[in-house]
Amino acid sequence: MKLEITKACADSLRAFTQNNYGIQLKSSHAHELVAAYLGYSSRAALLADTNCPMSNLMQAEIIVLNPPTLFVDQRLKTLENLPSGLPSSYMLAEGVYAPIVADEQFSGKIWPGFHEVAMAFAEERAFANLRMMGMNPKEINWVIDFDIKTTEFDVLMTVTFDYPANTKKPLRHSKVKITLHRVAGDIGYSEPEVLPTFYHGDMTDPDFRLKHGID
């Protein structure tokens, strides 16, 4: 699967540049670019990965196809003898990810970015009690903060919900931590671990903030 999925993506990228821009991309260049889009510094690094290999993509519950354009742009600068006229790295992503998007085995697992993943799971968990009480969370003027931290093996996203907006004494409703464990490269992840914390108190009270570790 490791070689099959990366080869499919490389072939797709070559077809994409040829059909849409009349640019013939070498197989070696395509494979190096595919590796970059999957989170690797080179194709050799992709093939050497034994912790989160692309062969595990079938096991992923979450697939995030958010092109690392800055990372890919740097890789484009280091590859020698690339053909001229290539479109932006954001546009090239369409050709790279096309086989994954088209594969029915990944249906329902693909997300456009980490922010979308975090908000979906955070809102589901944070607002469950409100919905049970017959309240519509969308009618509340929330102040939402999103933070993301990445490590070699995990992505930790934290979403906080304060309310109401534009007030001198904002109240914190909840903070939800969503952890994604890497399964395949930088695109495939396990089922999210969702840990909510609910608050009851005045955000302007120093003792309350100290108790809950709020900066």
Kinemage of the C-alpha trace (Angstrom):
@kinemage 1
@onewidth
@group {chain A} dominant
@subgroup {mainchain}
@vectorlist {calphas} color= white
{ca met a 1} P 0.000 0.000 0.000
{ca lys a 2} L 2.905 2.358 0.779
{ca leu a 3} L 4.204 2.197 -2.753
{ca glu a 4} L 0.750 1.898 -4.312
{ca ile a 5} L -0.690 5.063 -2.772
{ca thr a 6} L 2.420 7.163 -3.327
{ca lys a 7} L 2.739 5.906 -6.910
{ca ala a 8} L -0.928 6.652 -7.543
{ca cys a 9} L -0.448 10.181 -6.206
{ca ala a 10} L 2.703 10.692 -8.268
{ca asp a 11} L 1.040 9.420 -11.447
{ca ser a 12} L -1.939 11.656 -10.731
{ca leu a 13} L 0.304 14.691 -10.258
{ca arg a 14} L 2.073 14.025 -13.561
{ca ala a 15} L -1.257 13.656 -15.367
{ca phe a 16} L -2.535 16.829 -13.680
{ca thr a 17} L 0.380 18.986 -14.826
{ca gln a 18} L 0.321 17.505 -18.333
{ca asn a 19} L -3.427 17.777 -18.874
{ca asn a 20} L -3.948 21.182 -17.291
{ca tyr a 21} L -0.688 23.014 -18.029
{ca gly a 22} L 1.020 21.045 -20.779
{ca ile a 23} L 3.973 20.408 -18.457
{ca gln a 24} L 5.723 17.061 -18.470
{ca leu a 25} L 6.897 16.311 -14.927
{ca lys a 26} L 9.529 13.643 -14.385
{ca ser a 27} L 8.542 10.657 -12.266
{ca ser a 28} L 11.360 11.356 -9.807
{ca his a 29} L 10.217 14.959 -9.334
{ca ala a 30} L 6.610 13.849 -8.876
{ca his a 31} L 7.555 11.324 -6.203
{ca glu a 32} L 9.627 13.906 -4.320
{ca leu a 33} L 6.743 16.374 -4.377
{ca val a 34} L 4.258 13.739 -3.257
{ca ala a 35} L 6.523 12.949 -0.305
{ca ala a 36} L 6.499 16.633 0.643
{ca tyr a 37} L 2.702 16.826 0.494
{ca leu a 38} L 2.541 13.803 2.781
{ca gly a 39} L 4.845 15.492 5.298
{ca tyr a 40} L 8.283 14.130 4.422
{ca ser a 41} L 11.490 15.950 3.595
{ca ser a 42} L 12.208 13.494 0.762
{ca arg a 43} L 10.982 10.278 -0.838
{ca ala a 44} L 13.790 8.445 0.948
{ca ala a 45} L 12.443 9.709 4.284
{ca leu a 46} L 8.960 8.528 3.324
{ca leu a 47} L 10.184 5.034 2.501
{ca ala a 48} L 12.253 4.881 5.700
{ca asp a 49} L 9.343 5.751 7.986
{ca thr a 50} L 8.514 2.758 10.181
{ca asn a 51} L 6.546 4.638 12.876
{ca cys a 52} L 3.729 6.146 10.797
{ca pro a 53} L 4.225 4.675 7.302
{ca met a 54} L 1.883 5.476 4.457
{ca ser a 55} L 1.026 1.769 4.345
{ca asn a 56} L -1.101 2.493 7.440
{ca leu a 57} L -3.381 4.924 5.643
{ca met a 58} L -6.135 2.320 5.413
{ca gln a 59} L -6.174 2.234 9.234
{ca ala a 60} L -6.699 5.990 9.582
{ca glu a 61} L -10.025 7.255 10.881
{ca ile a 62} L -9.214 10.883 10.076
{ca ile a 63} L -7.443 12.003 6.883
{ca val a 64} L -6.468 15.667 6.782
{ca leu a 65} L -5.717 16.935 3.276
{ca asn a 66} L -4.475 20.387 4.205
{ca pro a 67} L -1.577 21.030 1.795
{ca pro a 68} L 1.593 22.172 3.617
{ca thr a 69} L 2.231 24.830 0.989
{ca leu a 70} L 5.158 26.541 2.722
{ca phe a 71} L 6.890 23.197 3.239
{ca val a 72} L 6.268 22.195 -0.375
{ca asp a 73} L 7.455 25.599 -1.623
{ca gln a 74} L 10.771 25.039 0.128
{ca arg a 75} L 11.045 21.595 -1.455
{ca leu a 76} L 10.335 23.058 -4.883
{ca lys a 77} L 13.290 25.387 -4.424
{ca thr a 78} L 15.679 22.504 -3.721
{ca leu a 79} L 14.675 20.183 -6.556
{ca glu a 80} L 16.940 20.585 -9.576
{ca asn a 81} L 15.814 20.803 -13.196
{ca leu a 82} L 12.135 21.255 -12.496
{ca pro a 83} L 10.180 22.355 -15.574
{ca ser a 84} L 9.205 26.003 -15.666
{ca gly a 85} L 5.642 27.216 -15.467
{ca leu a 86} L 4.454 24.959 -12.654
{ca pro a 87} L 1.387 26.325 -10.863
{ca ser a 88} L 1.374 27.177 -7.157
{ca ser a 89} L 1.855 24.453 -4.582
{ca tyr a 90} L -1.757 24.943 -3.540
{ca met a 91} L -2.926 24.164 -7.084
{ca leu a 92} L -0.610 21.158 -7.389
{ca ala a 93} L -2.209 19.674 -4.281
{ca glu a 94} L -5.312 18.857 -6.297
{ca gly a 95} L -3.304 16.530 -8.492
{ca val a 96} L -1.486 14.921 -5.564
{ca tyr a 97} L -4.527 14.199 -3.415
{ca ala a 98} L -6.910 13.209 -6.228
{ca pro a 99} L -6.444 9.400 -5.837
{ca ile a 100} L -7.121 9.621 -2.084
{ca val a 101} L -10.216 11.770 -2.561
{ca ala a 102} L -11.535 9.417 -5.251
{ca asp a 103} L -10.979 6.231 -3.234
{ca glu a 104} L -14.309 5.102 -1.775
{ca gln a 105} L -12.480 3.363 1.066
{ca phe a 106} L -11.670 6.796 2.488
{ca ser a 107} L -15.192 8.154 2.093
{ca gly a 108} L -16.308 10.088 5.167
{ca lys a 109} L -12.806 10.234 6.621
{ca ile a 110} L -11.385 13.188 4.672
{ca trp a 111} L -11.175 16.676 6.212
{ca pro a 112} L -9.853 19.918 4.677
{ca gly a 113} L -7.913 21.010 7.771
{ca phe a 114} L -7.250 20.578 11.485
{ca his a 115} L -9.416 23.541 12.400
{ca glu a 116} L -12.453 21.873 10.860
{ca val a 117} L -11.707 18.619 12.700
{ca ala a 118} L -11.261 20.394 16.038
{ca met a 119} L -14.391 22.510 15.755
{ca ala a 120} L -16.606 19.598 14.744
{ca phe a 121} L -15.571 17.364 17.636
{ca ala a 122} L -15.317 20.211 20.158
{ca glu a 123} L -18.789 21.546 19.412
{ca glu a 124} L -20.296 18.075 19.510
{ca arg a 125} L -18.902 17.431 22.990
{ca ala a 126} L -19.099 20.937 24.464
{ca phe a 127} L -22.687 21.634 23.493
{ca ala a 128} L -24.266 18.233 24.182
{ca asn a 129} L -25.692 19.345 27.548
{ca leu a 130} L -27.055 22.580 26.104
{ca arg a 131} L -28.904 20.685 23.406
{ca met a 132} L -30.310 18.259 26.001
{ca met a 133} L -31.756 21.272 27.839
{ca gly a 134} L -33.434 22.441 24.655
{ca met a 135} L -31.004 25.294 24.003
{ca asn a 136} L -29.558 26.161 20.607
{ca pro a 137} L -25.786 26.765 21.005
{ca lys a 138} L -25.700 28.684 17.728
{ca glu a 139} L -27.862 31.402 19.292
{ca ile a 140} L -25.173 32.202 21.885
{ca asn a 141} L -22.583 34.860 21.048
{ca trp a 142} L -19.482 32.732 21.637
{ca val a 143} L -15.871 33.863 21.840
{ca ile a 144} L -13.952 30.920 20.413
{ca asp a 145} L -10.205 30.371 20.654
{ca phe a 146} L -8.347 27.671 18.741
{ca asp a 147} L -4.824 26.460 19.490
{ca ile a 148} L -2.830 23.688 17.854
{ca lys a 149} L 0.418 21.998 18.878
{ca thr a 150} L 2.160 19.283 16.892
{ca thr a 151} L 4.725 16.681 17.878
{ca glu a 152} L 6.365 13.858 16.007
{ca phe a 153} L 3.515 11.505 16.827
{ca asp a 154} L 0.510 13.641 17.800
{ca val a 155} L -1.512 16.721 17.044
{ca leu a 156} L -3.111 18.422 20.057
{ca met a 157} L -5.868 20.943 19.383
{ca thr a 158} L -7.557 23.000 22.092
{ca val a 159} L -10.821 24.864 21.593
{ca thr a 160} L -12.186 27.193 24.278
{ca phe a 161} L -15.702 28.600 24.377
{ca asp a 162} L -16.244 31.861 26.299
{ca tyr a 163} L -19.455 33.903 26.382
{ca pro a 164} L -20.957 36.318 25.821
{ca ala a 165} L -18.843 38.335 23.409
{ca asn a 166} L -18.115 42.023 23.970
{ca thr a 167} L -18.621 41.933 27.723
{ca lys a 168} L -16.502 43.075 30.652
{ca lys a 169} L -17.069 39.819 32.506
{ca pro a 170} L -16.789 36.956 30.041
{ca leu a 171} L -17.711 33.516 31.306
{ca arg a 172} L -15.898 30.377 30.252
{ca his a 173} L -18.259 27.635 29.235
{ca ser a 174} L -15.761 24.949 28.314
{ca lys a 175} L -12.383 23.941 26.988
{ca val a 176} L -12.085 20.890 24.761
{ca lys a 177} L -8.829 19.118 23.987
{ca ile a 178} L -8.747 16.979 20.861
{ca thr a 179} L -5.768 14.679 20.315
{ca leu a 180} L -5.015 13.026 16.999
{ca his a 181} L -2.389 10.293 16.973
{ca arg a 182} L -0.459 9.977 13.734
{ca val a 183} L -1.075 6.806 11.785
{ca ala a 184} L 0.209 7.535 8.262
{ca gly a 185} L 2.588 10.358 7.454
{ca asp a 186} L 1.190 13.799 8.166
{ca ile a 187} L -2.251 13.069 6.746
{ca gly a 188} L -3.588 9.932 8.455
{ca tyr a 189} L -4.718 9.939 12.105
{ca ser a 190} L -6.492 7.742 14.629
{ca glu a 191} L -9.972 8.339 16.015
{ca pro a 192} L -9.776 11.615 17.977
{ca glu a 193} L -9.463 11.554 21.757
{ca val a 194} L -11.791 14.276 23.024
{ca leu a 195} L -11.460 15.608 26.582
{ca pro a 196} L -13.839 18.421 27.618
{ca thr a 197} L -13.567 20.575 30.736
{ca phe a 198} L -16.589 22.589 31.827
{ca tyr a 199} L -16.404 25.787 33.889
{ca his a 200} L -18.729 27.630 36.225
{ca gly a 201} L -17.460 30.988 37.402
{ca asp a 202} L -16.357 34.545 36.654
{ca met a 203} L -13.437 34.750 34.216
{ca thr a 204} L -12.354 38.037 35.852
{ca asp a 205} L -11.958 36.409 39.290
{ca pro a 206} L -8.206 35.787 39.914
{ca asp a 207} L -8.928 32.821 42.201
{ca phe a 208} L -11.140 31.222 39.562
{ca arg a 209} L -8.478 31.690 36.886
{ca leu a 210} L -5.766 30.283 39.162
{ca lys a 211} L -7.895 27.281 40.076
{ca his a 212} L -8.463 26.362 36.449
{ca gly a 213} L -5.017 27.313 35.142
{ca ile a 214} L -6.318 30.081 32.908
{ca asp a 215} L -3.674 32.605 31.835
